[in-house]
Amino acid sequence: MYTRSNAFMYYLSSVVASIVISLVFTFGISLLAGCRYLNVVTGSMSPALPVGSLICVNTNVDLEDLKPGDIVTAGNTLKVTHRVVSVDLEGRTFTTHGDANGPSNETFKAEELYGRVIYHIPYFGKVKTFMQNPINVLCLVALIGVVVFGYKFV
């Protein structure tokens, strides 16, 4: 027979497990489809992509697939996410501009195209940054373990 606290912990652990399974499934499928997740660290694309957002970038994109208005990530070592202003198929280049930037534009070669942004999730970039530290992951796993299994010792 369940006591009130045992029933609460059972339902809480079920909810946590459902959320974890949903996130693993969602992010796992998109990674298999060629998407990569990046953090938005500057306000150059505000308000379309707020600082701290997590963006899903489809890396299976060619220069021919781009059109003005698309938001893309480009660059070799330093990745920049801006809106496409123009595409030059003959010169194999494309020009981008940050929504919140001044009048300057940046031109990239076709080889520097990393991918096109499919969607973004506000604030999840901060979660990704938090989860990249192994100590934070260990503490989170321990906390979930206490929440899920701790009710058996109460």
Stockholm file with secondary structure:
# STOCKHOLM 1.0

chainA/1-154         MYTRSNAFMYYLSSVVASIVISLVFTFGISLLAGCRYLNVVTGSMSPALPVGSLICVNTNVDLEDLKPGDIVTAGNTLKVTHRVVSVDLEGRTFTTHGDANGPSNETFKAEELYGRVIYHIPYFGKVKTFMQNPINVLCLVALIGVVVFGYKFV
#=GR chainA/1-154 SS CCCHHHHHHHHHHHHHHHHHHHHHHHHHHHHHTTEEEEECCSSTTTTTSCTTCEEEEECCCCGGGCCTTCEEEECSSSCEEEEEEEEETTTTEEEEECTTSCSCCEEEEGGGEEEEEEEEETTHHHHHHHHTSHHHHHHHHHHHHHHHHGGGGC
#=GC SS_cons         CCCHHHHHHHHHHHHHHHHHHHHHHHHHHHHHTTEEEEECCSSTTTTTSCTTCEEEEECCCCGGGCCTTCEEEECSSSCEEEEEEEEETTTTEEEEECTTSCSCCEEEEGGGEEEEEEEEETTHHHHHHHHTSHHHHHHHHHHHHHHHHGGGGC
//
